[in-house]
């Protein structure tokens, strides 16, 4: 489980936290959900292999964000995978409604655009 270092203010995430964040993210119907997910903020795909802990300079690298940052609980149900550059573009600190709306829609990866 994630822990907060009270001195530095840095949250230390474990592998289980990463898995929970990934599984809480919206899926793309035509892509393997183990390898691809959707960033609920920008509506652009996320590749699992492009994790911010490895690729920090890539704006499309993903990291963990809190779904409800108003009540910042470090629980599996409150973690979500997003692009690290999208965190600053959140609409509100509590994204539960926005996430529910995004998950209710059907999303697909645009193969024709990427195969040009």
PyMOL commands that set and color helices and strands:
alter all, ss='L'
color gray80, all
select helices_A, chain A and resi 15-23+76-78+87-89+96-104+111-114
alter helices_A, ss='H'
color red, helices_A
select strands_A, chain A and resi 3-4+11-12+36-38+45-47+62-66+79-83
alter strands_A, ss='S'
color yellow, strands_A
deselect
rebuild
show_as cartoon
